[in-house]
Amino acid sequence: MAMQRPGFQAAWEASEEEYAAISELLQARKEAGLTQEEVATRMGTTQSAISRLEASIRSNSHSPSFATLRKYAHACGKRLIIKMV
C-alpha cells in the first residue's frame, strides 16, 4: 500500500468539490442551451464576468457569493440547492 503525503487527501477532496461545482454550473448552462453571453444578459452582467465566475470556483482568492450563484442558476432556469454529504 502506497503511503500518502500529509494533506494530500484534503487537497484531493477540495479539488473534487471544485470540479463538481464547475461541472454543475456548466451542465446547467448546457441544459438551458445558453452561451455565456446569454447568461450574462439574463443576469445583467457581461460575458467576461460569467467567464470569471465559471473559473472562480477553483480560485482560493475569490469565491462567488451565494447570491451570485443563485442568479446564475435562475438565469439557467434552475434553482440553487446546496447539500452537505
C-alpha positions as CSV (number, residue, x, y, z in Angstrom):
1,M,0.0,0.0,0.0
2,A,1.4,3.4,-1.0
3,M,1.9,6.0,1.7
4,Q,0.2,9.3,1.0
5,R,1.8,12.6,1.8
6,P,0.2,14.6,4.6
7,G,-2.6,16.9,3.3
8,F,-2.8,15.0,0.0
9,Q,-6.2,13.6,0.8
10,A,-7.6,17.0,1.9
11,A,-6.3,18.6,-1.3
12,W,-7.8,15.9,-3.4
13,E,-11.2,16.2,-1.8
14,A,-11.1,20.0,-2.2
15,S,-10.3,19.7,-5.9
16,E,-13.0,17.1,-6.3
17,E,-15.5,19.5,-4.8
18,E,-14.3,22.4,-7.1
19,Y,-14.6,20.1,-10.1
20,A,-18.1,19.1,-9.1
21,A,-19.2,22.7,-8.6
22,I,-17.8,23.8,-12.0
23,S,-19.4,20.8,-13.6
24,E,-22.8,21.7,-12.2
25,L,-22.5,25.3,-13.5
26,L,-21.5,24.2,-17.0
27,Q,-24.1,21.5,-17.1
28,A,-26.9,23.9,-16.0
29,R,-25.9,26.3,-18.8
30,K,-25.6,23.5,-21.4
31,E,-29.0,22.1,-20.4
32,A,-30.5,25.5,-20.8
33,G,-28.8,25.8,-24.2
34,L,-27.3,29.1,-23.3
35,T,-24.0,30.8,-24.1
36,Q,-22.0,32.8,-21.5
37,E,-23.3,35.9,-23.3
38,E,-26.9,34.9,-22.9
39,V,-26.4,34.0,-19.2
40,A,-24.7,37.4,-18.7
41,T,-27.6,39.2,-20.3
42,R,-30.1,37.4,-18.1
43,M,-28.0,38.3,-15.0
44,G,-27.4,41.9,-16.1
45,T,-23.7,41.5,-16.4
46,T,-21.0,40.9,-19.0
47,Q,-19.8,37.7,-20.7
48,S,-16.3,38.2,-19.3
49,A,-17.9,38.3,-15.8
50,I,-19.6,35.0,-16.4
51,S,-16.3,33.6,-17.7
52,R,-14.6,34.7,-14.5
53,L,-17.5,33.3,-12.4
54,E,-17.1,29.9,-14.0
55,A,-13.4,30.0,-13.5
56,S,-13.5,31.4,-9.9
57,I,-14.9,28.3,-8.3
58,R,-11.3,27.0,-8.5
59,S,-9.8,30.2,-7.0
60,N,-8.7,30.3,-3.4
61,S,-8.6,34.1,-3.6
62,H,-12.1,34.7,-4.8
63,S,-15.2,32.7,-4.4
64,P,-18.6,33.7,-5.8
65,S,-21.3,34.6,-3.3
66,F,-24.4,32.6,-2.7
67,A,-26.4,35.4,-4.3
68,T,-24.3,35.3,-7.5
69,L,-24.6,31.5,-7.8
70,R,-28.4,31.8,-7.2
71,K,-28.6,34.4,-10.0
72,Y,-26.6,32.2,-12.3
73,A,-28.9,29.2,-11.5
74,H,-32.0,31.3,-12.1
75,A,-30.6,32.6,-15.4
76,C,-30.2,29.0,-16.5
77,G,-33.8,28.2,-15.4
78,K,-32.6,26.3,-12.3
79,R,-32.7,26.6,-8.6
80,L,-29.6,26.6,-6.4
81,I,-29.7,23.9,-3.8
82,I,-26.7,23.2,-1.5
83,K,-26.3,19.8,0.1
84,M,-23.7,18.5,2.5
85,V,-22.9,14.8,2.3
